[in-house]
Amino acid sequence: MPQQRVMPMPADANIHGDVFGGWIMAQVDIAGSLPATRRANGRVATIAVNSFLFKQPVFVGDLLSFYADIVKVGNTSITVNVEVYAERNRLSTEIVKVTEATLAYVATDANRKPRQLPPL
């Protein structure tokens, strides 16, 4: 399910215009947390990055689309797959998959302690 779209700017890249992997990881974490927060009906915290693969470089000016889907639900945890696609050179609309990741989130209470997920 689409979660967010963002365009990296020059401050998000090195001197050659390649976007920092850490910047992409932060955006993936935000995108993954959105369905997890909805399922948890409240606060979640990232507890693991189970996999993270950079398939293609990302450049300043690419329009990135983040798709995130819940793949597993436990008692307190939610596992989410995130896929990132870059729309390059928007005049020719080349779209390439640039990143895929699997992250785990835990539902937390007001004291930031794990809590049971609510029933569906």
N, C-alpha and C positions, 0 to 999 in steps of 0.2 A: 504494500500500500504506500502511495507517495506520502512522504513526511515533510520534506523541506527542499527548497531550491536556493542555491547561493552561488555567487560569482566571486572567486578569489581575486584579491586586489594585489598590487605590487608589494605591499607590506607583508603579504602572506607567502612570499616567494624569495628564492635566493637571487643573486645578481644575474642569473641566466634566465629568469622567468619561470623556473620550475617551482611549483608550489611545495612547501614543506610537508613532509609526511605527517608530522605532529599536528599541523593545522587540519589536515584531512581527518586524522584520528579523532580530534576533538569534535569535528562536525558529525562524524559517524556516531560518536557517543551520544550527542544531542539527539540525532535522528532515531537511534535505537531506544533512547529513554522515553520517547513520546508514546509508543504503543504500550510500553511497560508501565508507565505512569497511569495510563487509562485503565489497563487491566488491574493494576494494584489499587486503583481508586485513591491515589495519593502518592506520597513520597516514595522514591526508589533511590538506591545507590548502586553504582556499577561495582560488581564484585570480581568480575573476570572478563578478560578478552581472550576467548577460547581460540580464535583464529583471526588473522588479519592478512590479507593478500593485496598488494599493490600490483595490479595487472598491467596498467599503462600509466605513463606520466600524466600529471595534471598541470596545465599552464594558466598563467594569469589570463583572464578573459574567458576561460571555459565556463559555461553555465552548467553547474553540477546539480543533478537530481538524485535525491536520497530516497530509497524505498526500503521500508523496514516491516518485517512480519514476525510475529511470535511463532516460535517453532516448538517450545516446550514450556510447560508450567508445572512447578512443584508446589510444595506447601508454602514457601516464602519467596521462591525465586522464579524468575521469568527469563527464558533464553530467547534472544532475538537475532535474526539474520538481517544484515543490512547490505544492500547493493547500491553502488554509486555509478551513475552514468554521466559522462561529459558530453555536452553538445558543443562541438568545436566549430569555430569559424561559421557563425550562425547564418551566413549567407548560403552556404552549401549544405548546412545541417547534417554534418557527419556526427553520428552518435556512437560512442564507444563505452564499454564497461571498463571502468578504471580501478574500482576497488570492491572487495567483498569481505565481510567480516561477520563473526558470530560473537555476541557479547551476552553476559549474564548480569542480571540486575536482581537485587533483593528488595522486597518491600520493607520499609522501616516506619517505626512509630515516631511520635514527637520527641522521644529521647534518642532517636537514631539507632534503635535496636531492631533486629528483625521481627517482623510480625506476620501472622498468617494472612494469606491472600483472601479477599472476600469471595464468596461463592459467585458464580456467573449469574 
